[in-house]
Amino acid sequence: MTRLLDNIVWHTLSGPQARFASGAGAARRYAAGFSPIIGFANPDDPDFDALGPYCEPGEHFYTDGWSGPVPDGWCVEVESTMFKMIWEAPMPVLSTAGEVRRLGPEHAAAALELATLTQPGPFGLRTIELGEYFGVFDGPGLVAMAGERMQAGPLREISGVCTHPDFQGRGLARRLMLELIGRQLRRGETPFLHVMRDNDSAHALYRRMGFRDYRESVVRVVARR
């Protein structure tokens, strides 16, 4: 299972979510409109030549686990690290914070707006099609959300976790995550997630909830010149 997590983007885009991907050979990307993420069969020797025809100049993509030389025609705009975390606790007890609602296609624009404001990670208008997404509303406005993105084997990612700044500190994101974790565990899946190295508060929260660090991985944002 951890072998899949080591290169989860490739195993996702060449496997269960291939219908949401484009690319050829040993390179894949989420199709336009989804999260701008690319994966390679061999992150130590990524095949950017195979990927190039499926990317437009100026598009920005996240990569996981690749730290080698930058190929001609591409540039690295951001480089950092993130923790891959995997669930190791029993079935969680749901909190009572916020009324949780399932998000559908009619909420896609609101989800993108909240993600653009809060920057939980790479997100696109169609990202909520990748799994179950849940949100908390204040009147008609979406103020917190969390959902599912990548998957391979029994692994299922929790992603897009964010709360509007005016509603932080109320346990809304935790409530949404617990809803997802419970659903995944009942399906026989193992929850995992990614968190940037400098996001200390989220990292500490996820540890308290029951996630453990699996490994620290290089993350880059790249673009064609």
C-alpha positions as CSV (number, residue, x, y, z in Angstrom):
1,M,0.0,0.0,0.0
2,T,2.8,2.4,0.8
3,R,4.4,1.7,-2.5
4,L,1.3,3.2,-4.1
5,L,1.6,6.3,-1.8
6,D,5.2,6.9,-2.8
7,N,4.0,7.7,-6.4
8,I,0.3,8.3,-5.8
9,V,-0.3,10.7,-8.6
10,W,0.9,8.3,-11.3
11,H,-1.0,5.3,-9.8
12,T,-4.2,7.5,-9.7
13,L,-4.0,9.0,-13.2
14,S,-2.9,5.7,-14.8
15,G,-5.5,3.7,-12.8
16,P,-8.8,4.5,-11.1
17,Q,-8.9,8.1,-12.4
18,A,-7.6,7.6,-15.9
19,R,-10.8,8.9,-17.3
20,F,-10.0,12.3,-15.8
21,A,-6.4,12.3,-17.2
22,S,-4.6,13.1,-20.4
23,G,-1.1,12.3,-21.4
24,A,0.9,9.5,-23.0
25,G,3.6,7.0,-22.3
26,A,5.0,7.4,-18.8
27,A,3.4,10.9,-18.1
28,R,-0.1,11.9,-17.1
29,R,-1.9,15.1,-16.0
30,Y,-5.3,15.8,-14.7
31,A,-7.3,17.0,-17.7
32,A,-8.0,20.8,-18.0
33,G,-10.5,21.9,-15.5
34,F,-9.4,19.5,-12.8
35,S,-6.6,20.0,-10.3
36,P,-3.4,21.0,-12.2
37,I,-1.2,18.1,-11.1
38,I,1.1,15.9,-13.2
39,G,2.6,12.5,-12.5
40,F,5.3,10.3,-14.0
41,A,5.8,6.5,-14.0
42,N,9.4,7.3,-12.8
43,P,9.7,10.5,-10.9
44,D,13.4,10.2,-10.8
45,D,13.5,10.3,-14.6
46,P,10.3,12.2,-15.6
47,D,9.2,12.0,-19.3
48,F,8.4,15.7,-19.9
49,D,8.7,15.1,-23.7
50,A,5.6,12.8,-23.5
51,L,3.8,15.3,-21.4
52,G,4.5,18.4,-23.5
53,P,1.8,18.0,-26.2
54,Y,-0.8,17.9,-23.5
55,C,0.2,21.1,-21.7
56,E,-0.2,24.7,-22.9
57,P,2.4,27.4,-22.3
58,G,1.6,29.3,-19.2
59,E,-0.2,26.4,-17.5
60,H,1.1,25.8,-14.0
61,F,1.4,22.2,-12.6
62,Y,2.2,20.6,-9.2
63,T,4.6,17.7,-9.2
64,D,5.3,15.3,-6.4
65,G,8.6,13.6,-5.6
66,W,10.6,15.0,-8.5
67,S,13.8,17.0,-7.6
68,G,16.0,16.4,-10.6
69,P,17.3,18.7,-13.3
70,V,14.8,20.9,-15.1
71,P,14.3,19.9,-18.7
72,D,14.6,22.4,-21.6
73,G,11.4,24.2,-22.2
74,W,10.2,24.1,-18.6
75,C,10.8,26.1,-15.5
76,V,10.4,25.6,-11.7
77,E,8.4,28.4,-10.2
78,V,8.1,27.1,-6.6
79,E,9.9,24.4,-4.7
80,S,9.1,23.2,-1.2
81,T,8.3,19.9,0.6
82,M,5.1,18.4,2.0
83,F,4.2,15.6,4.3
84,K,2.3,12.6,3.1
85,M,0.2,11.5,6.1
86,I,-1.8,8.3,6.5
87,W,-4.6,7.4,8.9
88,E,-3.8,5.0,11.6
89,A,-6.5,5.6,14.2
90,P,-9.9,3.8,14.9
91,M,-13.2,5.0,13.5
92,P,-13.7,8.6,14.5
93,V,-16.5,10.1,16.5
94,L,-18.2,12.9,14.6
95,S,-18.3,16.3,16.1
96,T,-21.4,18.5,16.1
97,A,-19.8,21.6,14.5
98,G,-21.8,22.8,11.5
99,E,-24.5,21.3,9.4
100,V,-22.8,19.2,6.7
101,R,-24.2,19.2,3.1
102,R,-23.1,17.1,0.1
103,L,-21.7,19.3,-2.7
104,G,-22.8,18.7,-6.3
105,P,-22.2,20.3,-9.7
106,E,-24.3,23.3,-8.8
107,H,-21.7,24.1,-6.1
108,A,-18.6,23.9,-8.3
109,A,-18.2,27.7,-8.8
110,A,-18.6,28.3,-5.1
111,A,-16.1,25.6,-4.2
112,L,-13.6,27.1,-6.6
113,E,-14.2,30.6,-5.2
114,L,-13.5,29.4,-1.7
115,A,-10.4,27.4,-2.8
116,T,-9.1,30.5,-4.6
117,L,-9.5,32.6,-1.5
118,T,-8.0,30.1,1.0
119,Q,-5.5,28.2,-1.2
120,P,-5.8,24.7,0.2
121,G,-3.8,23.3,-2.8
122,P,-4.2,22.8,-6.5
123,F,-7.9,23.1,-7.3
124,G,-10.0,23.4,-10.5
125,L,-13.7,24.0,-11.4
126,R,-14.2,20.3,-11.9
127,T,-12.2,19.0,-8.9
128,I,-15.3,18.2,-6.9
129,E,-16.1,15.5,-9.6
130,L,-13.2,13.4,-8.3
131,G,-15.0,12.1,-5.2
132,E,-17.4,13.0,-2.5
133,Y,-17.3,16.7,-1.4
134,F,-19.0,18.1,1.7
135,G,-19.5,21.7,2.8
136,V,-20.9,23.9,5.5
137,F,-23.0,26.9,4.4
138,D,-23.9,30.2,6.1
139,G,-27.1,31.1,4.4
140,P,-26.4,30.7,0.6
141,G,-22.6,31.0,1.0
142,L,-20.2,28.1,1.2
143,V,-17.9,28.8,4.2
144,A,-16.0,25.4,4.6
145,M,-15.4,22.3,2.6
146,A,-13.4,19.1,2.3
147,G,-13.5,16.3,-0.2
148,E,-11.7,13.5,-2.0
149,R,-9.2,13.7,-4.8
150,M,-6.6,10.9,-5.6
151,Q,-7.1,7.2,-5.1
152,A,-5.2,4.0,-5.8
153,G,-5.8,0.6,-4.3
154,P,-7.3,1.0,-0.9
155,L,-5.9,4.6,-0.5
156,R,-8.3,7.5,-0.7
157,E,-7.1,11.1,-0.4
158,I,-8.8,13.8,1.7
159,S,-8.2,17.1,0.0
160,G,-9.5,20.6,-0.6
161,V,-9.8,21.2,3.1
162,C,-10.5,24.9,3.7
163,T,-12.5,27.4,5.7
164,H,-13.4,31.0,5.0
165,P,-11.3,33.3,7.2
166,D,-14.4,34.7,8.8
167,F,-15.5,31.3,10.0
168,Q,-12.2,29.8,11.1
169,G,-11.7,28.5,14.7
170,R,-15.1,26.8,14.9
171,G,-14.0,23.2,14.0
172,L,-15.8,23.2,10.7
173,A,-12.9,21.7,8.6
174,R,-12.3,19.0,11.3
175,R,-16.0,18.1,11.2
176,L,-16.0,17.8,7.4
177,M,-12.8,15.7,7.5
178,L,-14.3,13.3,10.1
179,E,-17.3,12.8,7.9
180,L,-15.1,11.8,5.0
181,I,-12.8,9.6,7.1
182,G,-15.8,7.7,8.5
183,R,-17.2,7.1,5.1
184,Q,-13.9,5.9,3.7
185,L,-13.3,3.6,6.6
186,R,-16.7,2.1,6.2
187,R,-15.9,1.4,2.5
188,G,-12.7,-0.4,3.6
189,E,-10.5,2.5,2.4
190,T,-7.4,4.0,4.1
191,P,-7.5,7.8,4.3
192,F,-4.4,9.8,3.5
193,L,-3.6,13.5,2.8
194,H,-0.9,16.0,2.0
195,V,0.1,19.0,4.0
196,M,2.8,21.6,3.2
197,R,5.8,21.5,5.5
198,D,5.3,25.1,6.7
199,N,1.6,24.6,7.6
200,D,2.3,23.8,11.2
201,S,-1.2,24.3,12.5
202,A,-2.8,22.0,10.0
203,H,0.0,19.4,10.4
204,A,-0.5,19.4,14.2
205,L,-4.3,19.1,13.8
206,Y,-4.0,16.1,11.5
207,R,-1.7,14.4,13.9
208,R,-4.1,14.9,16.8
209,M,-7.0,13.5,14.6
210,G,-5.1,10.3,13.9
211,F,-2.9,10.7,10.9
212,R,0.8,9.9,11.1
213,D,3.6,11.2,8.9
214,Y,4.5,8.6,6.2
215,R,7.2,10.6,4.5
216,E,8.3,14.1,3.4
217,S,8.2,14.6,-0.3
218,V,9.5,17.3,-2.7
219,V,6.7,19.4,-4.3
220,R,7.3,21.7,-7.2
221,V,5.2,24.0,-9.3
222,V,6.4,23.9,-12.9
223,A,5.3,25.5,-16.2
224,R,6.2,25.3,-19.9
225,R,8.2,28.3,-21.0
